[in-house]
Amino acid sequence: MPEIARFYGIVIKLFFGDHPPPHFHAVYGEYLGLFNMETLEMIEGDLPSRAEKLVVEWANLHQKELMNMWNEQQFLKLPPLA
């Protein structure tokens, strides 16, 4: 699963052959989270609350690019959360 961003120890990954709804994966150490790209809610996983908030903050900044990647099936590296 290709990495599209990394910040504060959180790795964001995307896989096109995955199931709907459009989503991305966030990995933080041993914790995982799946985030719906349309609603930005964590739909599955066990990320700590602080990491979840950082992922949502980052995704708010890049939601359009994430949806474009999913729809066009073209990977891009996105900037980290600053």
PyMOL commands that set and color helices and strands:
alter all, ss='L'
color gray80, all
select helices_A, chain A and resi 49-72
alter helices_A, ss='H'
color red, helices_A
select strands_A, chain A and resi 3-7+10-13+23-28+31-36+42-45
alter strands_A, ss='S'
color yellow, strands_A
deselect
rebuild
show_as cartoon
